[in-house]
């Protein structure tokens, strides 16, 4: 397991040095194309509703059991008050470093929205079409919104996200795109989340999760991390600016907030490998 830990750490250093920000550190399975007839984004079919209810229950018990065993630790949550004045939908942007980070966001917001509330998560195509086992089932059935290499599926994705936001739903997007395991720094952000928010006239709520080592070593050779979750005030588009101008402005504000949170928590300046 220590070999695995060393492999991940070395890849992160290599990718950071070469600015391969959106390349996944973990080896991905080949992604099967997701066709439009293979996805029910809005849970309109009875079979989808049943599977969603069952696998959300299963996921809840799975993650809560990890928390009980000390394999998943949430230390603090700050900034929930930033959702109080959001009456409709919004996009939540979060740094992506673990398969657990989406549940950390969901669990934090469940305190506000109640036990029946669900968080929608944008995921990669391959996670939906190619992933096996427990996480594969969660990827397919727990209110996920998979991207696709198929143009028609992406049109369906965009229409579905618009309907969800119009209904007041909250959608989690990882604007860094790739997951870098246990990586503490913020990375440069992609445009997609901000375009969706601006086109649908909803705010972006940045979220940044910081980590600390616990004394417990996981099966992967890494120390189990305890998370501190921070939600920031919502960022809104400026009507006077164009789409591209708003994307750049909001994206930069988002990154600046993450950078500030990183430097304040870890008490060091944000720098990257040269």
BALOBA-1460 file (C-alpha; in Angstrom, 3 decimals):
// residues 274
<rec num="1" residu="x" x="0.000" y="0.000" z="0.000"/>
<rec num="2" residu="x" x="2.926" y="2.319" z="0.615"/>
<rec num="3" residu="x" x="3.921" y="1.745" z="-3.032"/>
<rec num="4" residu="x" x="0.468" y="2.967" z="-4.019"/>
<rec num="5" residu="x" x="0.846" y="6.041" z="-1.816"/>
<rec num="6" residu="x" x="4.257" y="6.807" z="-3.332"/>
<rec num="7" residu="x" x="2.860" y="6.373" z="-6.855"/>
<rec num="8" residu="x" x="0.058" y="8.853" z="-6.215"/>
<rec num="9" residu="x" x="2.347" y="11.413" z="-4.582"/>
<rec num="10" residu="x" x="4.899" y="11.178" z="-7.418"/>
<rec num="11" residu="x" x="2.217" y="11.547" z="-10.078"/>
<rec num="12" residu="x" x="0.817" y="14.621" z="-8.386"/>
<rec num="13" residu="x" x="4.263" y="16.216" z="-8.299"/>
<rec num="14" residu="x" x="4.786" y="15.382" z="-11.969"/>
<rec num="15" residu="x" x="1.357" y="16.648" z="-13.038"/>
<rec num="16" residu="x" x="1.697" y="19.810" z="-10.975"/>
<rec num="17" residu="x" x="5.138" y="20.555" z="-12.405"/>
<rec num="18" residu="x" x="3.859" y="20.043" z="-15.953"/>
<rec num="19" residu="x" x="0.576" y="21.892" z="-15.279"/>
<rec num="20" residu="x" x="-1.550" y="18.873" z="-16.202"/>
<rec num="21" residu="x" x="-4.292" y="20.189" z="-13.954"/>
<rec num="22" residu="x" x="-7.224" y="18.327" z="-15.497"/>
<rec num="23" residu="x" x="-5.517" y="14.942" z="-15.924"/>
<rec num="24" residu="x" x="-6.621" y="12.280" z="-13.464"/>
<rec num="25" residu="x" x="-3.956" y="11.006" z="-11.079"/>
<rec num="26" residu="x" x="-5.663" y="7.631" z="-10.738"/>
<rec num="27" residu="x" x="-5.793" y="5.451" z="-13.849"/>
<rec num="28" residu="x" x="-9.249" y="5.655" z="-15.411"/>
<rec num="29" residu="x" x="-11.174" y="2.841" z="-17.022"/>
<rec num="30" residu="x" x="-11.895" y="3.352" z="-20.739"/>
<rec num="31" residu="x" x="-15.109" y="5.357" z="-20.872"/>
<rec num="32" residu="x" x="-17.988" y="3.842" z="-22.805"/>
<rec num="33" residu="x" x="-20.001" y="6.579" z="-24.572"/>
<rec num="34" residu="x" x="-23.205" y="7.467" z="-22.723"/>
<rec num="35" residu="x" x="-26.101" y="7.535" z="-25.189"/>
<rec num="36" residu="x" x="-29.223" y="9.663" z="-24.576"/>
<rec num="37" residu="x" x="-31.544" y="6.672" z="-24.212"/>
<rec num="38" residu="x" x="-29.325" y="5.245" z="-21.447"/>
<rec num="39" residu="x" x="-29.773" y="8.087" z="-18.952"/>
<rec num="40" residu="x" x="-32.811" y="9.434" z="-17.091"/>
<rec num="41" residu="x" x="-31.383" y="12.659" z="-15.668"/>
<rec num="42" residu="x" x="-34.661" y="13.810" z="-14.122"/>
<rec num="43" residu="x" x="-35.711" y="10.467" z="-12.597"/>
<rec num="44" residu="x" x="-38.898" y="10.424" z="-14.646"/>
<rec num="45" residu="x" x="-39.126" y="6.630" z="-14.989"/>
<rec num="46" residu="x" x="-40.544" y="4.554" z="-12.144"/>
<rec num="47" residu="x" x="-37.586" y="2.154" z="-12.325"/>
<rec num="48" residu="x" x="-35.159" y="5.083" z="-11.957"/>
<rec num="49" residu="x" x="-37.074" y="6.454" z="-8.969"/>
<rec num="50" residu="x" x="-36.982" y="3.077" z="-7.216"/>
<rec num="51" residu="x" x="-33.256" y="2.583" z="-7.851"/>
<rec num="52" residu="x" x="-32.471" y="6.143" z="-6.776"/>
<rec num="53" residu="x" x="-34.350" y="5.731" z="-3.498"/>
<rec num="54" residu="x" x="-32.703" y="2.391" z="-2.749"/>
<rec num="55" residu="x" x="-29.135" y="3.368" z="-3.619"/>
<rec num="56" residu="x" x="-29.384" y="6.701" z="-1.802"/>
<rec num="57" residu="x" x="-30.402" y="4.745" z="1.297"/>
<rec num="58" residu="x" x="-27.528" y="2.330" z="0.733"/>
<rec num="59" residu="x" x="-25.023" y="5.169" z="0.184"/>
<rec num="60" residu="x" x="-26.184" y="6.984" z="3.288"/>
<rec num="61" residu="x" x="-25.596" y="3.882" z="5.402"/>
<rec num="62" residu="x" x="-22.267" y="3.176" z="3.691"/>
<rec num="63" residu="x" x="-20.821" y="6.636" z="4.347"/>
<rec num="64" residu="x" x="-22.266" y="6.950" z="7.830"/>
<rec num="65" residu="x" x="-20.695" y="3.606" z="8.716"/>
<rec num="66" residu="x" x="-17.313" y="4.941" z="7.545"/>
<rec num="67" residu="x" x="-17.839" y="7.932" z="9.828"/>
<rec num="68" residu="x" x="-18.729" y="5.699" z="12.789"/>
<rec num="69" residu="x" x="-15.555" y="3.637" z="12.237"/>
<rec num="70" residu="x" x="-13.381" y="6.742" z="12.023"/>
<rec num="71" residu="x" x="-12.491" y="6.121" z="8.369"/>
<rec num="72" residu="x" x="-14.185" y="9.349" z="7.282"/>
<rec num="73" residu="x" x="-13.942" y="12.390" z="9.569"/>
<rec num="74" residu="x" x="-15.720" y="15.743" z="9.256"/>
<rec num="75" residu="x" x="-14.252" y="18.147" z="11.792"/>
<rec num="76" residu="x" x="-16.040" y="21.449" z="11.085"/>
<rec num="77" residu="x" x="-18.496" y="23.083" z="8.714"/>
<rec num="78" residu="x" x="-18.553" y="26.841" z="8.171"/>
<rec num="79" residu="x" x="-20.674" y="29.161" z="6.056"/>
<rec num="80" residu="x" x="-24.064" y="27.443" z="5.954"/>
<rec num="81" residu="x" x="-25.611" y="30.888" z="6.470"/>
<rec num="82" residu="x" x="-24.571" y="31.721" z="2.907"/>
<rec num="83" residu="x" x="-27.494" y="29.625" z="1.642"/>
<rec num="84" residu="x" x="-30.148" y="31.468" z="3.647"/>
<rec num="85" residu="x" x="-30.900" y="34.070" z="0.972"/>
<rec num="86" residu="x" x="-30.767" y="31.671" z="-1.979"/>
<rec num="87" residu="x" x="-34.422" y="30.997" z="-2.762"/>
<rec num="88" residu="x" x="-33.894" y="28.915" z="-5.887"/>
<rec num="89" residu="x" x="-31.284" y="26.719" z="-7.441"/>
<rec num="90" residu="x" x="-27.529" y="27.199" z="-7.361"/>
<rec num="91" residu="x" x="-24.280" y="25.631" z="-8.484"/>
<rec num="92" residu="x" x="-21.870" y="24.566" z="-5.724"/>
<rec num="93" residu="x" x="-18.225" y="24.391" z="-6.797"/>
<rec num="94" residu="x" x="-15.877" y="22.267" z="-4.697"/>
<rec num="95" residu="x" x="-12.254" y="21.155" z="-4.842"/>
<rec num="96" residu="x" x="-11.997" y="17.483" z="-5.788"/>
<rec num="97" residu="x" x="-9.560" y="15.260" z="-3.896"/>
<rec num="98" residu="x" x="-11.499" y="12.234" z="-2.685"/>
<rec num="99" residu="x" x="-14.461" y="9.954" z="-3.468"/>
<rec num="100" residu="x" x="-15.787" y="11.166" z="-0.105"/>
<rec num="101" residu="x" x="-15.865" y="14.906" z="-0.754"/>
<rec num="102" residu="x" x="-19.321" y="14.928" z="-2.390"/>
<rec num="103" residu="x" x="-20.843" y="13.211" z="0.646"/>
<rec num="104" residu="x" x="-19.129" y="15.739" z="2.916"/>
<rec num="105" residu="x" x="-20.888" y="18.535" z="1.009"/>
<rec num="106" residu="x" x="-24.212" y="16.679" z="1.017"/>
<rec num="107" residu="x" x="-24.048" y="15.858" z="4.723"/>
<rec num="108" residu="x" x="-23.234" y="19.464" z="5.603"/>
<rec num="109" residu="x" x="-26.197" y="20.867" z="3.651"/>
<rec num="110" residu="x" x="-28.615" y="18.192" z="4.827"/>
<rec num="111" residu="x" x="-28.688" y="20.073" z="8.128"/>
<rec num="112" residu="x" x="-30.365" y="22.935" z="6.273"/>
<rec num="113" residu="x" x="-32.627" y="21.137" z="3.848"/>
<rec num="114" residu="x" x="-33.773" y="18.068" z="5.779"/>
<rec num="115" residu="x" x="-33.388" y="14.307" z="5.572"/>
<rec num="116" residu="x" x="-35.303" y="13.891" z="2.297"/>
<rec num="117" residu="x" x="-33.201" y="16.452" z="0.426"/>
<rec num="118" residu="x" x="-30.831" y="15.245" z="-2.300"/>
<rec num="119" residu="x" x="-27.764" y="16.887" z="-3.810"/>
<rec num="120" residu="x" x="-27.242" y="16.516" z="-7.556"/>
<rec num="121" residu="x" x="-23.652" y="15.780" z="-8.620"/>
<rec num="122" residu="x" x="-22.047" y="16.237" z="-12.040"/>
<rec num="123" residu="x" x="-19.734" y="13.301" z="-12.767"/>
<rec num="124" residu="x" x="-17.501" y="12.016" z="-15.559"/>
<rec num="125" residu="x" x="-18.894" y="9.836" z="-18.320"/>
<rec num="126" residu="x" x="-16.636" y="6.894" z="-17.439"/>
<rec num="127" residu="x" x="-17.700" y="6.944" z="-13.797"/>
<rec num="128" residu="x" x="-21.268" y="6.340" z="-14.951"/>
<rec num="129" residu="x" x="-20.700" y="3.885" z="-17.801"/>
<rec num="130" residu="x" x="-17.610" y="1.921" z="-16.779"/>
<rec num="131" residu="x" x="-17.230" y="1.920" z="-12.988"/>
<rec num="132" residu="x" x="-17.977" y="-1.360" z="-11.206"/>
<rec num="133" residu="x" x="-18.767" y="-2.307" z="-7.634"/>
<rec num="134" residu="x" x="-20.242" y="-0.197" z="-4.845"/>
<rec num="135" residu="x" x="-19.061" y="3.159" z="-6.137"/>
<rec num="136" residu="x" x="-20.209" y="2.273" z="-9.649"/>
<rec num="137" residu="x" x="-23.734" y="1.732" z="-8.322"/>
<rec num="138" residu="x" x="-23.589" y="5.028" z="-6.434"/>
<rec num="139" residu="x" x="-22.338" y="6.811" z="-9.570"/>
<rec num="140" residu="x" x="-25.298" y="5.513" z="-11.567"/>
<rec num="141" residu="x" x="-28.130" y="5.878" z="-9.093"/>
<rec num="142" residu="x" x="-27.461" y="8.598" z="-6.486"/>
<rec num="143" residu="x" x="-28.764" y="11.750" z="-8.203"/>
<rec num="144" residu="x" x="-25.772" y="11.985" z="-10.515"/>
<rec num="145" residu="x" x="-25.608" y="14.009" z="-13.722"/>
<rec num="146" residu="x" x="-23.014" y="12.348" z="-15.976"/>
<rec num="147" residu="x" x="-21.305" y="14.257" z="-18.735"/>
<rec num="148" residu="x" x="-21.005" y="12.589" z="-22.134"/>
<rec num="149" residu="x" x="-18.874" y="12.527" z="-25.270"/>
<rec num="150" residu="x" x="-22.142" y="12.181" z="-27.221"/>
<rec num="151" residu="x" x="-23.519" y="15.516" z="-28.466"/>
<rec num="152" residu="x" x="-27.182" y="14.543" z="-28.115"/>
<rec num="153" residu="x" x="-26.647" y="13.308" z="-24.565"/>
<rec num="154" residu="x" x="-24.969" y="16.601" z="-23.678"/>
<rec num="155" residu="x" x="-27.968" y="18.514" z="-25.030"/>
<rec num="156" residu="x" x="-30.148" y="16.384" z="-22.766"/>
<rec num="157" residu="x" x="-27.726" y="17.054" z="-19.877"/>
<rec num="158" residu="x" x="-27.949" y="20.829" z="-20.336"/>
<rec num="159" residu="x" x="-31.756" y="20.814" z="-20.607"/>
<rec num="160" residu="x" x="-31.985" y="18.646" z="-17.501"/>
<rec num="161" residu="x" x="-29.657" y="20.824" z="-15.424"/>
<rec num="162" residu="x" x="-31.719" y="23.871" z="-16.440"/>
<rec num="163" residu="x" x="-34.929" y="22.170" z="-15.291"/>
<rec num="164" residu="x" x="-33.358" y="21.123" z="-11.993"/>
<rec num="165" residu="x" x="-32.057" y="24.625" z="-11.286"/>
<rec num="166" residu="x" x="-35.448" y="26.089" z="-12.190"/>
<rec num="167" residu="x" x="-36.997" y="23.752" z="-9.601"/>
<rec num="168" residu="x" x="-34.568" y="25.089" z="-6.989"/>
<rec num="169" residu="x" x="-32.198" y="22.138" z="-6.832"/>
<rec num="170" residu="x" x="-28.533" y="22.430" z="-5.826"/>
<rec num="171" residu="x" x="-25.959" y="20.965" z="-8.211"/>
<rec num="172" residu="x" x="-22.385" y="20.126" z="-7.206"/>
<rec num="173" residu="x" x="-19.734" y="20.577" z="-9.900"/>
<rec num="174" residu="x" x="-15.983" y="20.048" z="-9.611"/>
<rec num="175" residu="x" x="-14.549" y="22.848" z="-11.780"/>
<rec num="176" residu="x" x="-10.997" y="21.504" z="-11.481"/>
<rec num="177" residu="x" x="-12.376" y="18.539" z="-13.464"/>
<rec num="178" residu="x" x="-10.004" y="15.771" z="-12.307"/>
<rec num="179" residu="x" x="-9.648" y="14.207" z="-8.859"/>
<rec num="180" residu="x" x="-6.187" y="14.462" z="-7.281"/>
<rec num="181" residu="x" x="-6.206" y="12.174" z="-4.283"/>
<rec num="182" residu="x" x="-5.592" y="13.970" z="-0.955"/>
<rec num="183" residu="x" x="-4.334" y="17.066" z="-2.827"/>
<rec num="184" residu="x" x="-4.681" y="20.103" z="-0.590"/>
<rec num="185" residu="x" x="-4.128" y="22.978" z="-3.028"/>
<rec num="186" residu="x" x="-6.712" y="24.622" z="-5.284"/>
<rec num="187" residu="x" x="-6.135" y="24.095" z="-9.006"/>
<rec num="188" residu="x" x="-7.070" y="26.253" z="-12.034"/>
<rec num="189" residu="x" x="-10.779" y="26.080" z="-12.847"/>
<rec num="190" residu="x" x="-12.665" y="25.139" z="-16.032"/>
<rec num="191" residu="x" x="-15.473" y="27.275" z="-17.459"/>
<rec num="192" residu="x" x="-18.363" y="24.784" z="-17.511"/>
<rec num="193" residu="x" x="-19.864" y="25.318" z="-14.059"/>
<rec num="194" residu="x" x="-19.864" y="29.077" z="-14.481"/>
<rec num="195" residu="x" x="-21.486" y="28.970" z="-17.922"/>
<rec num="196" residu="x" x="-24.300" y="26.779" z="-16.583"/>
<rec num="197" residu="x" x="-24.876" y="29.104" z="-13.631"/>
<rec num="198" residu="x" x="-24.862" y="32.294" z="-15.715"/>
<rec num="199" residu="x" x="-27.108" y="30.920" z="-18.470"/>
<rec num="200" residu="x" x="-29.618" y="29.780" z="-15.868"/>
<rec num="201" residu="x" x="-29.394" y="32.977" z="-13.799"/>
<rec num="202" residu="x" x="-28.385" y="31.192" z="-10.600"/>
<rec num="203" residu="x" x="-25.464" y="31.911" z="-8.257"/>
<rec num="204" residu="x" x="-22.250" y="30.027" z="-7.752"/>
<rec num="205" residu="x" x="-21.554" y="29.032" z="-4.144"/>
<rec num="206" residu="x" x="-17.855" y="28.181" z="-3.784"/>
<rec num="207" residu="x" x="-16.934" y="25.463" z="-1.299"/>
<rec num="208" residu="x" x="-13.397" y="24.602" z="-0.263"/>
<rec num="209" residu="x" x="-12.487" y="21.618" z="1.887"/>
<rec num="210" residu="x" x="-9.261" y="21.586" z="3.864"/>
<rec num="211" residu="x" x="-7.698" y="18.496" z="5.430"/>
<rec num="212" residu="x" x="-5.677" y="17.423" z="8.443"/>
<rec num="213" residu="x" x="-4.031" y="14.077" z="9.170"/>
<rec num="214" residu="x" x="-5.558" y="11.872" z="11.820"/>
<rec num="215" residu="x" x="-3.470" y="9.220" z="13.589"/>
<rec num="216" residu="x" x="-5.263" y="6.439" z="11.703"/>
<rec num="217" residu="x" x="-3.722" y="4.961" z="8.544"/>
<rec num="218" residu="x" x="-6.146" y="3.851" z="5.833"/>
<rec num="219" residu="x" x="-5.889" y="0.779" z="3.609"/>
<rec num="220" residu="x" x="-4.359" y="2.959" z="0.894"/>
<rec num="221" residu="x" x="-1.370" y="3.846" z="3.093"/>
<rec num="222" residu="x" x="-2.471" y="7.464" z="3.624"/>
<rec num="223" residu="x" x="-3.468" y="8.938" z="6.959"/>
<rec num="224" residu="x" x="-7.238" y="9.228" z="7.272"/>
<rec num="225" residu="x" x="-8.075" y="12.901" z="6.767"/>
<rec num="226" residu="x" x="-10.411" y="15.060" z="8.798"/>
<rec num="227" residu="x" x="-12.275" y="17.603" z="6.693"/>
<rec num="228" residu="x" x="-13.112" y="21.225" z="7.376"/>
<rec num="229" residu="x" x="-15.772" y="22.417" z="4.929"/>
<rec num="230" residu="x" x="-16.190" y="26.106" z="4.064"/>
<rec num="231" residu="x" x="-19.018" y="27.584" z="2.034"/>
<rec num="232" residu="x" x="-18.532" y="31.134" z="0.759"/>
<rec num="233" residu="x" x="-21.041" y="33.884" z="-0.097"/>
<rec num="234" residu="x" x="-22.782" y="33.331" z="-3.442"/>
<rec num="235" residu="x" x="-21.293" y="34.848" z="-6.579"/>
<rec num="236" residu="x" x="-23.693" y="36.398" z="-9.082"/>
<rec num="237" residu="x" x="-23.308" y="37.435" z="-12.703"/>
<rec num="238" residu="x" x="-23.169" y="41.113" z="-13.634"/>
<rec num="239" residu="x" x="-25.891" y="42.019" z="-16.159"/>
<rec num="240" residu="x" x="-23.562" y="44.572" z="-17.745"/>
<rec num="241" residu="x" x="-21.002" y="41.933" z="-18.703"/>
<rec num="242" residu="x" x="-21.049" y="39.359" z="-21.488"/>
<rec num="243" residu="x" x="-21.158" y="35.629" z="-20.824"/>
<rec num="244" residu="x" x="-17.418" y="35.207" z="-21.335"/>
<rec num="245" residu="x" x="-16.619" y="38.255" z="-19.194"/>
<rec num="246" residu="x" x="-18.833" y="37.000" z="-16.377"/>
<rec num="247" residu="x" x="-17.273" y="33.533" z="-16.578"/>
<rec num="248" residu="x" x="-13.799" y="34.993" z="-16.210"/>
<rec num="249" residu="x" x="-14.773" y="37.324" z="-13.358"/>
<rec num="250" residu="x" x="-16.688" y="34.727" z="-11.323"/>
<rec num="251" residu="x" x="-14.129" y="32.012" z="-11.974"/>
<rec num="252" residu="x" x="-11.333" y="34.295" z="-10.754"/>
<rec num="253" residu="x" x="-13.327" y="35.244" z="-7.627"/>
<rec num="254" residu="x" x="-13.947" y="31.550" z="-6.950"/>
<rec num="255" residu="x" x="-10.262" y="30.701" z="-7.280"/>
<rec num="256" residu="x" x="-9.253" y="33.674" z="-5.106"/>
<rec num="257" residu="x" x="-11.583" y="32.531" z="-2.321"/>
<rec num="258" residu="x" x="-10.141" y="29.027" z="-2.473"/>
<rec num="259" residu="x" x="-6.607" y="30.399" z="-2.466"/>
<rec num="260" residu="x" x="-7.373" y="32.578" z="0.553"/>
<rec num="261" residu="x" x="-8.904" y="29.629" z="2.405"/>
<rec num="262" residu="x" x="-5.878" y="27.461" z="1.603"/>
<rec num="263" residu="x" x="-3.345" y="30.050" z="2.788"/>
<rec num="264" residu="x" x="-5.262" y="30.899" z="5.962"/>
<rec num="265" residu="x" x="-5.811" y="27.276" z="6.974"/>
<rec num="266" residu="x" x="-2.386" y="25.864" z="6.113"/>
<rec num="267" residu="x" x="-0.599" y="29.099" z="7.034"/>
<rec num="268" residu="x" x="1.584" y="29.189" z="3.929"/>
<rec num="269" residu="x" x="1.607" y="30.824" z="0.530"/>
<rec num="270" residu="x" x="0.092" y="28.898" z="-2.346"/>
<rec num="271" residu="x" x="2.860" y="27.830" z="-4.724"/>
<rec num="272" residu="x" x="3.167" y="25.060" z="-7.306"/>
<rec num="273" residu="x" x="6.024" y="22.775" z="-8.318"/>
<rec num="274" residu="x" x="8.431" y="24.337" z="-10.834"/>
